[in-house]
């Protein structure tokens, strides 16, 4: 289950990273990891804001 979530996050991060860095670049994995963290933070932020608005 966690493997599926990680794969989806890495796929999203890879899609965003491909906009900025070529896939055959040596540092693509680093950029993909950074973009994956940004995607994860954005998803958590949306979830928190959605729950916060729901409580009001």
SULZIGI-V389010 format. One line per field, one symbol per residue. ss: DSSP state (H for helix, E for strand, C for the rest). phi: phi as a letter, one per 40 degrees, with the letter a starting at -180 (. if undefined). burial: b if it has 9 or more other C-alpha atoms within 8 Angstrom, else e. A space follows every 10 residues. Layout:
BEGIN
ss: ???
phi: ???
burial: ???
END
This chain:
BEGIN
ss: CHHHHHHHHH HHHHHHHHHH CCCCCCCHHH HHHHHHHHHH HHHHHHHHHH HHHHHC
phi: .ccccccccc cccccccccb bcccccbccc cccccccccc cccccccccc cccccc
burial: eeeeeeeebb ebbbebbbee beeeeeebee bbbbbbbbbb eeeeeeeeee eeeeee
END
